[in-house]
Amino acid sequence: MRVVPGEVVGLEVAEGELSGVRLEPGEVVARDVLVVAPRLVANADLLAPLGAGVVDQGMHGAVRGSRVPAGPAGLTEVPGIWVAGNVADISAPVMASAVQGLDAGAALNIDL
């Protein structure tokens, strides 16, 4: 497998099948198979007007997506706003997200 760094800007298709990948600024790399890492983005638009914005989250030296920064119990920099799961950590699987939700709920309850 060959890893080619760069931004994919298009696909070359011949007779309905992938024949190459066009990179920025125009180089075409011949390929019949392609794997592209997804960018995972926190769905946190409703928090932005409240002051809880997103930041990039890296993984293995590359930006993999965005998250809302929060402490271990889910409290953001904005008092009164807690987050959990993939909003706080894009790499969190379902069970970790559920545990984070429980921790954030407990912290919220204590805060009240």
N, CA, C and O atoms as a printed pandas DataFrame, in Angstrom:
     atom_number atom_name residue_name chain_id  residue_number  x_coord  y_coord  z_coord
0              1         N          MET        A               1    0.857   -1.166    0.000
1              2        CA          MET        A               1    0.000    0.000    0.000
2              3         C          MET        A               1    0.900    1.224    0.000
3              4         O          MET        A               1    1.883    1.281    0.738
4              5         N          ARG        A               2    0.568    2.179   -0.810
5              6        CA          ARG        A               2    1.314    3.427   -0.918
6              7         C          ARG        A               2    0.495    4.536   -0.295
7              8         O          ARG        A               2   -0.675    4.716   -0.634
8              9         N          VAL        A               3    1.103    5.283    0.616
9             10        CA          VAL        A               3    0.439    6.430    1.223
10            11         C          VAL        A               3    0.942    7.672    0.511
11            12         O          VAL        A               3    2.146    7.923    0.450
12            13         N          VAL        A               4    0.008    8.450   -0.030
13            14        CA          VAL        A               4    0.357    9.657   -0.763
14            15         C          VAL        A               4   -0.227   10.846   -0.014
15            16         O          VAL        A               4   -1.448   10.994    0.053
16            17         N          PRO        A               5    0.632   11.703    0.555
17            18        CA          PRO        A               5    0.104   12.874    1.252
18            19         C          PRO        A               5   -0.434   13.906    0.267
19            20         O          PRO        A               5    0.017   13.987   -0.876
20            21         N          GLY        A               6   -1.389   14.679    0.718
21            22        CA          GLY        A               6   -1.935   15.736   -0.116
22            23         C          GLY        A               6   -3.446   15.753   -0.065
23            24         O          GLY        A               6   -4.089   14.836    0.446
24            25         N          GLU        A               7   -3.986   16.816   -0.607
25            26        CA          GLU        A               7   -5.435   16.984   -0.619
26            27         C          GLU        A               7   -6.009   16.410   -1.910
27            28         O          GLU        A               7   -5.596   16.787   -3.007
28            29         N          VAL        A               8   -6.964   15.497   -1.766
29            30        CA          VAL        A               8   -7.646   14.923   -2.920
30            31         C          VAL        A               8   -8.672   15.938   -3.411
31            32         O          VAL        A               8   -9.555   16.347   -2.658
32            33         N          VAL        A               9   -8.555   16.341   -4.669
33            34        CA          VAL        A               9   -9.495   17.315   -5.233
34            35         C          VAL        A               9  -10.383   16.718   -6.315
35            36         O          VAL        A               9  -11.310   17.373   -6.791
36            37         N          GLY        A              10  -10.102   15.476   -6.706
37            38        CA          GLY        A              10  -10.949   14.858   -7.717
38            39         C          GLY        A              10  -10.543   13.426   -7.982
39            40         O          GLY        A              10   -9.456   12.986   -7.606
40            41         N          LEU        A              11  -11.431   12.712   -8.633
41            42        CA          LEU        A              11  -11.180   11.323   -9.010
42            43         C          LEU        A              11  -11.177   11.213  -10.520
43            44         O          LEU        A              11  -11.941   11.892  -11.206
44            45         N          GLU        A              12  -10.316   10.357  -11.029
45            46        CA          GLU        A              12  -10.293   10.049  -12.449
46            47         C          GLU        A              12  -11.041    8.732  -12.634
47            48         O          GLU        A              12  -10.732    7.742  -11.971
48            49         N          VAL        A              13  -12.001    8.719  -13.515
49            50        CA          VAL        A              13  -12.824    7.537  -13.742
50            51         C          VAL        A              13  -12.778    7.190  -15.225
51            52         O          VAL        A              13  -12.958    8.053  -16.083
52            53         N          ALA        A              14  -12.532    5.903  -15.516
53            54        CA          ALA        A              14  -12.524    5.425  -16.894
54            55         C          ALA        A              14  -13.453    4.222  -16.981
55            56         O          ALA        A              14  -13.291    3.240  -16.256
56            57         N          GLU        A              15  -14.413    4.312  -17.864
57            58        CA          GLU        A              15  -15.390    3.241  -18.078
58            59         C          GLU        A              15  -16.079    2.832  -16.773
59            60         O          GLU        A              15  -16.301    1.647  -16.525
60            61         N          GLY        A              16  -16.415    3.824  -15.943
61            62        CA          GLY        A              16  -17.161    3.585  -14.719
62            63         C          GLY        A              16  -16.337    3.059  -13.553
63            64         O          GLY        A              16  -16.899    2.698  -12.519
64            65         N          GLU        A              17  -15.017    3.009  -13.699
65            66        CA          GLU        A              17  -14.159    2.511  -12.629
66            67         C          GLU        A              17  -13.068    3.522  -12.312
67            68         O          GLU        A              17  -12.627    4.275  -13.180
68            69         N          LEU        A              18  -12.640    3.526  -11.055
69            70        CA          LEU        A              18  -11.577    4.424  -10.614
70            71         C          LEU        A              18  -10.287    4.103  -11.345
71            72         O          LEU        A              18   -9.871    2.946  -11.410
72            73         N          SER        A              19   -9.648    5.145  -11.902
73            74        CA          SER        A              19   -8.364    4.943  -12.577
74            75         C          SER        A              19   -7.261    5.813  -11.974
75            76         O          SER        A              19   -6.076    5.567  -12.199
76            77         N          GLY        A              20   -7.657    6.829  -11.209
77            78        CA          GLY        A              20   -6.645    7.698  -10.616
78            79         C          GLY        A              20   -7.243    8.699   -9.655
79            80         O          GLY        A              20   -8.459    8.874   -9.583
80            81         N          VAL        A              21   -6.364    9.351   -8.921
81            82        CA          VAL        A              21   -6.757   10.367   -7.934
82            83         C          VAL        A              21   -6.040   11.652   -8.297
83            84         O          VAL        A              21   -4.825   11.661   -8.495
84            85         N          ARG        A              22   -6.794   12.737   -8.383
85            86        CA          ARG        A              22   -6.214   14.051   -8.681
86            87         C          ARG        A              22   -5.953   14.783   -7.370
87            88         O          ARG        A              22   -6.863   14.995   -6.569
88            89         N          LEU        A              23   -4.695   15.164   -7.169
89            90        CA          LEU        A              23   -4.293   15.879   -5.958
90            91         C          LEU        A              23   -4.134   17.363   -6.255
91            92         O          LEU        A              23   -3.980   17.756   -7.411
92            93         N          GLU        A              24   -4.169   18.172   -5.227
93            94        CA          GLU        A              24   -3.868   19.600   -5.341
94            95         C          GLU        A              24   -2.370   19.724   -5.527
95            96         O          GLU        A              24   -1.659   19.176   -4.684
96            97         N          PRO        A              25   -1.825   20.357   -6.498
97            98        CA          PRO        A              25   -2.390   21.299   -7.447
98            99         C          PRO        A              25   -2.728   20.712   -8.808
99           100         O          PRO        A              25   -2.914   21.481   -9.752
100          101         N          GLY        A              26   -2.820   19.394   -8.966
101          102        CA          GLY        A              26   -3.218   18.836  -10.251
102          103         C          GLY        A              26   -2.565   17.506  -10.591
103          104         O          GLY        A              26   -2.933   16.884  -11.587
104          105         N          GLU        A              27   -1.613   17.057   -9.795
105          106        CA          GLU        A              27   -0.955   15.771  -10.040
106          107         C          GLU        A              27   -1.992   14.651   -9.993
107          108         O          GLU        A              27   -2.847   14.624   -9.108
108          109         N          VAL        A              28   -1.908   13.723  -10.956
109          110        CA          VAL        A              28   -2.796   12.563  -10.968
110          111         C          VAL        A              28   -1.973   11.330  -10.616
111          112         O          VAL        A              28   -0.950   11.051  -11.241
112          113         N          VAL        A              29   -2.432   10.599   -9.607
113          114        CA          VAL        A              29   -1.780    9.367   -9.168
114          115         C          VAL        A              29   -2.658    8.210   -9.622
115          116         O          VAL        A              29   -3.823    8.124   -9.234
116          117         N          ALA        A              30   -2.105    7.320  -10.443
117          118        CA          ALA        A              30   -2.870    6.163  -10.945
118          119         C          ALA        A              30   -3.237    5.258   -9.768
119          120         O          ALA        A              30   -2.371    4.896   -8.970
120          121         N          ARG        A              31   -4.494    4.897   -9.658
121          122        CA          ARG        A              31   -5.012    4.049   -8.577
122          123         C          ARG        A              31   -6.214    3.279   -9.078
123          124         O          ARG        A              31   -6.963    3.762   -9.928
124          125         N          ASP        A              32   -6.399    2.074   -8.547
125          126        CA          ASP        A              32   -7.664    1.380   -8.771
126          127         C          ASP        A              32   -8.384    1.156   -7.446
127          128         O          ASP        A              32   -9.502    0.641   -7.421
128          129         N          VAL        A              33   -7.731    1.551   -6.329
129          130        CA          VAL        A              33   -8.329    1.479   -4.996
130          131         C          VAL        A              33   -7.929    2.744   -4.253
131          132         O          VAL        A              33   -6.817    3.243   -4.421
132          133         N          LEU        A              34   -8.835    3.261   -3.431
133          134        CA          LEU        A              34   -8.569    4.498   -2.700
134          135         C          LEU        A              34   -9.152    4.404   -1.302
135          136         O          LEU        A              34  -10.284    3.956   -1.122
136          137         N          VAL        A              35   -8.373    4.830   -0.310
137          138        CA          VAL        A              35   -8.850    4.944    1.062
138          139         C          VAL        A              35   -8.563    6.372    1.506
139          140         O          VAL        A              35   -7.430    6.843    1.407
140          141         N          VAL        A              36   -9.597    7.063    1.998
141          142        CA          VAL        A              36   -9.450    8.439    2.460
142          143         C          VAL        A              36   -9.928    8.508    3.897
143          144         O          VAL        A              36  -11.029    8.057    4.212
144          145         N          ALA        A              37   -9.105    9.071    4.772
145          146        CA          ALA        A              37   -9.490    9.212    6.181
146          147         C          ALA        A              37  -10.590   10.262    6.310
147          148         O          ALA        A              37  -10.483   11.341    5.727
148          149         N          PRO        A              38  -11.634    9.963    7.056
149          150        CA          PRO        A              38  -12.708   10.949    7.233
150          151         C          PRO        A              38  -12.286   12.042    8.205
151          152         O          PRO        A              38  -11.396   11.835    9.029
152          153         N          ARG        A              39  -12.909   13.182    8.112
153          154        CA          ARG        A              39  -12.727   14.262    9.078
154          155         C          ARG        A              39  -13.983   14.278    9.934
155          156         O          ARG        A              39  -15.079   14.549    9.442
156          157         N          LEU        A              40  -13.817   13.988   11.211
157          158        CA          LEU        A              40  -14.931   13.898   12.149
158          159         C          LEU        A              40  -15.154   15.269   12.788
159          160         O          LEU        A              40  -14.257   15.806   13.438
160          161         N          VAL        A              41  -16.318   15.820   12.608
161          162        CA          VAL        A              41  -16.607   17.175   13.056
162          163         C          VAL        A              41  -17.702   17.149   14.117
163          164         O          VAL        A              41  -18.776   16.587   13.902
164          165         N          ALA        A              42  -17.417   17.763   15.262
165          166        CA          ALA        A              42  -18.406   17.838   16.338
166          167         C          ALA        A              42  -19.607   18.652   15.879
167          168         O          ALA        A              42  -19.453   19.748   15.340
168          169         N          ASN        A              43  -20.791   18.118   16.091
169          170        CA          ASN        A              43  -22.023   18.823   15.755
170          171         C          ASN        A              43  -22.373   19.736   16.926
171          172         O          ASN        A              43  -23.233   19.411   17.745
172          173         N          ALA        A              44  -21.696   20.881   16.994
173          174        CA          ALA        A              44  -21.808   21.755   18.155
174          175         C          ALA        A              44  -22.212   23.175   17.780
175          176         O          ALA        A              44  -21.928   24.119   18.518
176          177         N          ASP        A              45  -22.870   23.330   16.642
177          178        CA          ASP        A              45  -23.263   24.673   16.197
178          179         C          ASP        A              45  -24.124   25.403   17.217
179          180         O          ASP        A              45  -24.016   26.621   17.355
180          181         N          LEU        A              46  -24.982   24.674   17.937
181          182        CA          LEU        A              46  -25.859   25.339   18.890
182          183         C          LEU        A              46  -25.095   25.873   20.105
183          184         O          LEU        A              46  -25.607   26.731   20.824
184          185         N          LEU        A              47  -23.871   25.374   20.343
185          186        CA          LEU        A              47  -23.078   25.842   21.478
186          187         C          LEU        A              47  -22.270   27.092   21.160
187          188         O          LEU        A              47  -21.924   27.843   22.072
188          189         N          ALA        A              48  -21.960   27.334   19.888
189          190        CA          ALA        A              48  -21.130   28.473   19.497
190          191         C          ALA        A              48  -21.694   29.814   19.967
191          192         O          ALA        A              48  -20.932   30.622   20.499
192          193         N          PRO        A              49  -22.991   30.093   19.799
193          194        CA          PRO        A              49  -23.507   31.381   20.276
194          195         C          PRO        A              49  -23.396   31.561   21.795
195          196         O          PRO        A              49  -23.448   32.681   22.303
196          197         N          LEU        A              50  -23.244   30.444   22.509
197          198        CA          LEU        A              50  -23.104   30.505   23.962
198          199         C          LEU        A              50  -21.649   30.671   24.384
199          200         O          LEU        A              50  -21.360   30.854   25.566
200          201         N          GLY        A              51  -20.729   30.607   23.415
201          202        CA          GLY        A              51  -19.317   30.800   23.703
202          203         C          GLY        A              51  -18.497   29.539   23.769
203          204         O          GLY        A              51  -17.296   29.605   24.034
204          205         N          ALA        A              52  -19.100   28.396   23.536
205          206        CA          ALA        A              52  -18.374   27.121   23.565
206          207         C          ALA        A              52  -18.077   26.698   22.132
207          208         O          ALA        A              52  -18.867   25.989   21.508
208          209         N          GLY        A              53  -16.941   27.135   21.619
209          210        CA          GLY        A              53  -16.578   26.829   20.246
210          211         C          GLY        A              53  -15.801   25.538   20.133
211          212         O          GLY        A              53  -15.474   24.909   21.139
212          213         N          VAL        A              54  -15.508   25.148   18.918
213          214        CA          VAL        A              54  -14.778   23.916   18.658
214          215         C          VAL        A              54  -13.302   24.217   18.397
215          216         O          VAL        A              54  -12.929   25.318   17.992
216          217         N          VAL        A              55  -12.481   23.201   18.643
217          218        CA          VAL        A              55  -11.057   23.259   18.331
218          219         C          VAL        A              55  -10.705   21.998   17.546
219          220         O          VAL        A              55  -11.437   21.009   17.587
220          221         N          ASP        A              56   -9.587   22.041   16.837
221          222        CA          ASP        A              56   -9.134   20.865   16.111
222          223         C          ASP        A              56   -8.674   19.789   17.089
223          224         O          ASP        A              56   -8.112   20.086   18.143
224          225         N          GLN        A              57   -8.918   18.550   16.723
225          226        CA          GLN        A              57   -8.406   17.418   17.503
226          227         C          GLN        A              57   -7.507   16.606   16.593
227          228         O          GLN        A              57   -7.911   16.185   15.509
228          229         N          GLY        A              58   -6.284   16.394   17.047
229          230        CA          GLY        A              58   -5.323   15.637   16.266
230          231         C          GLY        A              58   -5.249   14.189   16.697
231          232         O          GLY        A              58   -5.669   13.816   17.792
232          233         N          MET        A              59   -4.703   13.387   15.806
233          234        CA          MET        A              59   -4.481   11.984   16.095
234          235         C          MET        A              59   -3.299   11.542   15.242
235          236         O          MET        A              59   -3.341   11.667   14.018
236          237         N          HIS        A              60   -2.253   11.031   15.866
237          238        CA          HIS        A              60   -1.058   10.562   15.160
238          239         C          HIS        A              60   -0.448   11.660   14.283
239          240         O          HIS        A              60    0.000   11.395   13.168
240          241         N          GLY        A              61   -0.437   12.890   14.798
241          242        CA          GLY        A              61    0.208   13.994   14.101
242          243         C          GLY        A              61   -0.607   14.668   13.017
243          244         O          GLY        A              61   -0.096   15.553   12.331
244          245         N          ALA        A              62   -1.851   14.280   12.845
245          246        CA          ALA        A              62   -2.701   14.893   11.812
246          247         C          ALA        A              62   -4.009   15.342   12.438
247          248         O          ALA        A              62   -4.495   14.726   13.387
248          249         N          VAL        A              63   -4.577   16.414   11.907
249          250        CA          VAL        A              63   -5.886   16.867   12.376
250          251         C          VAL        A              63   -6.925   15.898   11.836
251          252         O          VAL        A              63   -7.036   15.703   10.626
252          253         N          ARG        A              64   -7.692   15.287   12.751
253          254        CA          ARG        A              64   -8.701   14.306   12.363
254          255         C          ARG        A              64  -10.108   14.853   12.451
255          256         O          ARG        A              64  -11.041   14.239   11.933
256          257         N          GLY        A              65  -10.285   16.021   13.110
257          258        CA          GLY        A              65  -11.616   16.569   13.242
258          259         C          GLY        A              65  -11.652   17.688   14.246
259          260         O          GLY        A              65  -10.640   18.338   14.510
260          261         N          SER        A              66  -12.831   17.911   14.810
261          262        CA          SER        A              66  -12.992   18.991   15.778
262          263         C          SER        A              66  -13.768   18.494   16.988
263          264         O          SER        A              66  -14.492   17.501   16.923
264          265         N          ARG        A              67  -13.596   19.217   18.104
265          266        CA          ARG        A              67  -14.276   18.876   19.348
266          267         C          ARG        A              67  -14.471   20.139   20.156
267          268         O          ARG        A              67  -13.862   21.173   19.880
268          269         N          VAL        A              68  -15.330   20.043   21.163
269          270        CA          VAL        A              68  -15.513   21.137   22.119
270          271         C          VAL        A              68  -14.606   20.819   23.303
271          272         O          VAL        A              68  -14.771   19.771   23.928
272          273         N          PRO        A              69  -13.641   21.701   23.635
273          274        CA          PRO        A              69  -12.749   21.414   24.755
274          275         C          PRO        A              69  -13.518   21.355   26.072
275          276         O          PRO        A              69  -14.389   22.182   26.342
276          277         N          ALA        A              70  -13.172   20.349   26.887
277          278        CA          ALA        A              70  -13.840   20.164   28.171
278          279         C          ALA        A              70  -12.915   19.429   29.123
279          280         O          ALA        A              70  -11.993   18.731   28.702
280          281         N          GLY        A              71  -13.172   19.595   30.405
281          282        CA          GLY        A              71  -12.422   18.884   31.434
282          283         C          GLY        A              71  -12.876   17.446   31.546
283          284         O          GLY        A              71  -13.749   17.008   30.797
284          285         N          PRO        A              72  -12.286   16.698   32.489
285          286        CA          PRO        A              72  -12.599   15.273   32.627
286          287         C          PRO        A              72  -14.075   14.973   32.896
287          288         O          PRO        A              72  -14.567   13.917   32.499
288          289         N          ALA        A              73  -14.782   15.878   33.558
289          290        CA          ALA        A              73  -16.207   15.660   33.840
290          291         C          ALA        A              73  -17.106   16.313   32.803
291          292         O          ALA        A              73  -18.325   16.343   32.973
292          293         N          GLY        A              74  -16.520   16.838   31.724
293          294        CA          GLY        A              74  -17.322   17.396   30.645
294          295         C          GLY        A              74  -17.582   18.888   30.710
295          296         O          GLY        A              74  -18.211   19.436   29.805
296          297         N          LEU        A              75  -17.111   19.569   31.764
297          298        CA          LEU        A              75  -17.354   21.011   31.878
298          299         C          LEU        A              75  -16.508   21.758   30.863
299          300         O          LEU        A              75  -15.294   21.566   30.786
300          301         N          THR        A              76  -17.162   22.613   30.082
301          302        CA          THR        A              76  -16.456   23.427   29.098
302          303         C          THR        A              76  -15.924   24.687   29.777
303          304         O          THR        A              76  -16.075   24.867   30.985
304          305         N          GLU        A              77  -15.301   25.552   28.983
305          306        CA          GLU        A              77  -14.813   26.832   29.497
306          307         C          GLU        A              77  -15.965   27.777   29.837
307          308         O          GLU        A              77  -15.767   28.795   30.500
308          309         N          VAL        A              78  -17.157   27.433   29.384
309          310        CA          VAL        A              78  -18.336   28.263   29.645
310          311         C          VAL        A              78  -19.083   27.672   30.837
311          312         O          VAL        A              78  -19.601   26.559   30.740
312          313         N          PRO        A              79  -19.150   28.382   31.951
313          314        CA          PRO        A              79  -19.866   27.852   33.118
314          315         C          PRO        A              79  -21.299   27.463   32.758
315          316         O          PRO        A              79  -22.021   28.212   32.101
316          317         N          GLY        A              80  -21.684   26.276   33.206
317          318        CA          GLY        A              80  -23.043   25.808   32.952
318          319         C          GLY        A              80  -23.209   24.979   31.697
319          320         O          GLY        A              80  -24.315   24.521   31.409
320          321         N          ILE        A              81  -22.126   24.771   30.931
321          322        CA          ILE        A              81  -22.220   23.954   29.720
322          323         C          ILE        A              81  -21.287   22.758   29.854
323          324         O          ILE        A              81  -20.071   22.903   29.977
324          325         N          TRP        A              82  -21.892   21.568   29.827
325          326        CA          TRP        A              82  -21.150   20.316   29.860
326          327         C          TRP        A              82  -21.333   19.613   28.522
327          328         O          TRP        A              82  -22.378   19.745   27.884
328          329         N          VAL        A              83  -20.327   18.872   28.101
329          330        CA          VAL        A              83  -20.409   18.070   26.880
330          331         C          VAL        A              83  -19.879   16.674   27.176
331          332         O          VAL        A              83  -19.164   16.461   28.155
332          333         N          ALA        A              84  -20.237   15.735   26.323
333          334        CA          ALA        A              84  -19.776   14.361   26.499
334          335         C          ALA        A              84  -19.748   13.664   25.146
335          336         O          ALA        A              84  -20.298   14.160   24.163
336          337         N          GLY        A              85  -19.106   12.521   25.114
337          338        CA          GLY        A              85  -19.084   11.697   23.911
338          339         C          GLY        A              85  -18.294   12.318   22.789
339          340         O          GLY        A              85  -17.274   12.969   23.019
340          341         N          ASN        A              86  -18.764   12.118   21.568
341          342        CA          ASN        A              86  -18.032   12.566   20.396
342          343         C          ASN        A              86  -17.953   14.079   20.250
343          344         O          ASN        A              86  -17.144   14.573   19.464
344          345         N          VAL        A              87  -18.759   14.817   20.975
345          346        CA          VAL        A              87  -18.625   16.277   20.952
346          347         C          VAL        A              87  -17.355   16.678   21.697
347          348         O          VAL        A              87  -16.695   17.649   21.327
348          349         N          ALA        A              88  -17.009   15.923   22.757
349          350        CA          ALA        A              88  -15.831   16.217   23.565
350          351         C          ALA        A              88  -14.591   15.467   23.086
351          352         O          ALA        A              88  -13.473   15.925   23.320
352          353         N          ASP        A              89  -14.764   14.329   22.425
353          354        CA          ASP        A              89  -13.645   13.489   21.995
354          355         C          ASP        A              89  -14.085   12.691   20.781
355          356         O          ASP        A              89  -14.845   11.731   20.908
356          357         N          ILE        A              90  -13.614   13.080   19.610
357          358        CA          ILE        A              90  -14.081   12.438   18.374
358          359         C          ILE        A              90  -13.700   10.964   18.284
359          360         O          ILE        A              90  -14.293   10.221   17.502
360          361         N          SER        A              91  -12.720   10.532   19.072
361          362        CA          SER        A              91  -12.303    9.140   19.005
362          363         C          SER        A              91  -13.038    8.249   20.009
363          364         O          SER        A              91  -12.765    7.050   20.083
364          365         N          ALA        A              92  -13.965    8.819   20.782
365          366        CA          ALA        A              92  -14.671    8.043   21.805
366          367         C          ALA        A              92  -15.664    7.064   21.169
367          368         O          ALA        A              92  -16.531    7.477   20.398
368          369         N          PRO        A              93  -15.542    5.764   21.490
369          370        CA          PRO        A              93  -16.549    4.813   21.018
370          371         C          PRO        A              93  -17.829    4.946   21.844
371          372         O          PRO        A              93  -17.878    5.717   22.802
372          373         N          VAL        A              94  -18.843    4.207   21.475
373          374        CA          VAL        A              94  -20.163    4.337   22.095
374          375         C          VAL        A              94  -20.116    4.155   23.610
375          376         O          VAL        A              94  -20.700    4.956   24.340
376          377         N          MET        A              95  -19.441    3.130   24.091
377          378        CA          MET        A              95  -19.423    2.877   25.537
378          379         C          MET        A              95  -18.692    3.990   26.289
379          380         O          MET        A              95  -19.136    4.406   27.360
380          381         N          ALA        A              96  -17.586    4.471   25.745
381          382        CA          ALA        A              96  -16.870    5.587   26.383
382          383         C          ALA        A              96  -17.741    6.834   26.388
383          384         O          ALA        A              96  -17.745    7.581   27.367
384          385         N          SER        A              97  -18.474    7.067   25.311
385          386        CA          SER        A              97  -19.377    8.220   25.247
386          387         C          SER        A              97  -20.461    8.114   26.310
387          388         O          SER        A              97  -20.819    9.111   26.937
388          389         N          ALA        A              98  -20.988    6.900   26.515
389          390        CA          ALA        A              98  -22.018    6.702   27.542
390          391         C          ALA        A              98  -21.459    6.987   28.934
391          392         O          ALA        A              98  -22.126    7.612   29.758
392          393         N          VAL        A              99  -20.242    6.530   29.193
393          394        CA          VAL        A              99  -19.615    6.789   30.492
394          395         C          VAL        A              99  -19.371    8.285   30.674
395          396         O          VAL        A              99  -19.601    8.829   31.754
396          397         N          GLN        A             100  -18.908    8.944   29.624
397          398        CA          GLN        A             100  -18.704   10.396   29.706
398          399         C          GLN        A             100  -20.016   11.117   29.993
399          400         O          GLN        A             100  -20.036   12.091   30.745
400          401         N          GLY        A             101  -21.103   10.648   29.403
401          402        CA          GLY        A             101  -22.417   11.237   29.665
402          403         C          GLY        A             101  -22.821   11.076   31.119
403          404         O          GLY        A             101  -23.362   11.999   31.726
404          405         N          LEU        A             102  -22.555    9.894   31.680
405          406        CA          LEU        A             102  -22.847    9.666   33.102
406          407         C          LEU        A             102  -22.001   10.582   33.989
407          408         O          LEU        A             102  -22.505   11.164   34.950
408          409         N          ASP        A             103  -20.724   10.703   33.664
409          410        CA          ASP        A             103  -19.837   11.578   34.442
410          411         C          ASP        A             103  -20.274   13.035   34.349
411          412         O          ASP        A             103  -20.278   13.747   35.354
412          413         N          ALA        A             104  -20.638   13.479   33.159
413          414        CA          ALA        A             104  -21.086   14.864   32.988
414          415         C          ALA        A             104  -22.388   15.094   33.739
415          416         O          ALA        A             104  -22.568   16.140   34.362
416          417         N          GLY        A             105  -23.298   14.127   33.689
417          418        CA          GLY        A             105  -24.559   14.252   34.427
418          419         C          GLY        A             105  -24.339   14.327   35.930
419          420         O          GLY        A             105  -24.975   15.124   36.620
420          421         N          ALA        A             106  -23.438   13.497   36.430
421          422        CA          ALA        A             106  -23.130   13.525   37.870
422          423         C          ALA        A             106  -22.500   14.863   38.262
423          424         O          ALA        A             106  -22.846   15.435   39.296
424          425         N          ALA        A             107  -21.577   15.360   37.438
425          426        CA          ALA        A             107  -20.938   16.643   37.729
426          427         C          ALA        A             107  -21.954   17.788   37.694
427          428         O          ALA        A             107  -21.907   18.700   38.519
428          429         N          LEU        A             108  -22.857   17.725   36.738
429          430        CA          LEU        A             108  -23.920   18.742   36.642
430          431         C          LEU        A             108  -24.793   18.700   37.878
431          432         O          LEU        A             108  -25.130   19.745   38.436
432          433         N          ASN        A             109  -25.163   17.507   38.314
433          434        CA          ASN        A             109  -25.994   17.337   39.503
434          435         C          ASN        A             109  -25.282   17.906   40.749
435          436         O          ASN        A             109  -25.900   18.590   41.564
436          437         N          ILE        A             110  -24.006   17.620   40.880
437          438        CA          ILE        A             110  -23.234   18.144   42.009
438          439         C          ILE        A             110  -23.184   19.677   41.950
439          440         O          ILE        A             110  -23.306   20.352   42.972
440          441         N          ASP        A             111  -23.005   20.209   40.747
441          442        CA          ASP        A             111  -22.929   21.657   40.575
442          443         C          ASP        A             111  -24.235   22.340   40.960
443          444         O          ASP        A             111  -24.224   23.452   41.486
444          445         N          LEU        A             112  -25.348   21.686   40.702
445          446        CA          LEU        A             112  -26.643   22.269   41.048
446          447         C          LEU        A             112  -26.818   22.323   42.560
447          448         O          LEU        A             112  -27.851   22.784   43.046
